[in-house]
Amino acid sequence: MKVTAILPDELINEIKKYSRGKTITESLKIALKDWIASQKIKQLNQKIKREPLKFKSGFTAYKVRSVNRKFT
């Protein structure tokens, strides 16, 4: 998708610096993907805070290791 956006030069220069993209387009793609990933992590952290993960009853590390060793 083509987009026309008016962005400050300072912002573009920072994006290029931190993303290390070869072009402005590549730099913006990298920056936007990184921002989206961080937002997803924030949402997941909030969900886990509201509903902490719980182990099933009878769960042991020994059982998990024995299952994993069957597949190696």
C-alpha positions in Angstrom: 0.0 0.0 0.0 1.3 3.4 -0.9 1.0 6.1 1.8 1.9 9.7 1.8 2.8 11.0 5.3 4.4 14.2 6.4 6.9 13.3 9.2 9.6 15.4 10.8 13.1 14.8 9.4 14.4 14.2 13.0 11.9 11.4 13.4 12.9 9.8 10.1 16.6 10.1 10.9 16.1 8.4 14.3 14.0 5.6 12.7 16.8 5.0 10.2 19.4 5.1 12.9 17.8 2.6 15.2 16.2 0.3 12.6 19.3 0.2 10.4 17.1 -0.2 7.4 18.6 0.3 3.9 15.8 2.6 2.8 13.2 4.8 4.5 10.5 2.3 3.6 12.5 -0.6 5.1 13.2 1.4 8.2 9.6 2.3 8.7 8.5 -1.3 8.2 11.0 -2.5 10.8 10.0 0.3 13.3 6.3 -0.4 12.8 6.7 -4.2 13.2 8.7 -3.7 16.3 6.1 -1.3 17.8 3.3 -3.8 17.0 5.3 -6.6 18.7 5.8 -4.5 21.8 2.1 -3.7 22.0 1.2 -7.4 21.7 3.7 -8.1 24.6 2.1 -5.4 26.7 -1.4 -6.8 26.1 -0.2 -10.3 26.9 1.4 -9.1 30.1 -1.8 -7.4 31.1 -3.8 -10.6 30.4 -1.4 -12.7 32.5 -1.6 -10.1 35.3 -5.4 -10.5 35.3 -5.3 -14.3 34.8 -2.0 -15.8 36.0 -0.9 -19.0 34.4 -1.6 -22.1 36.5 0.0 -25.5 36.4 -2.4 -28.5 36.1 -2.6 -30.6 39.2 -0.1 -33.4 39.1 2.3 -31.5 36.9 6.0 -32.2 37.6 9.2 -31.3 35.8 10.1 -34.9 35.8 7.1 -35.9 33.8 7.7 -33.2 31.2 11.4 -34.2 30.9 10.4 -37.8 30.3 8.0 -36.9 27.6 10.6 -34.6 25.9 13.2 -37.4 26.0 10.9 -39.7 24.1 11.0 -37.4 21.1 14.8 -36.9 20.9 
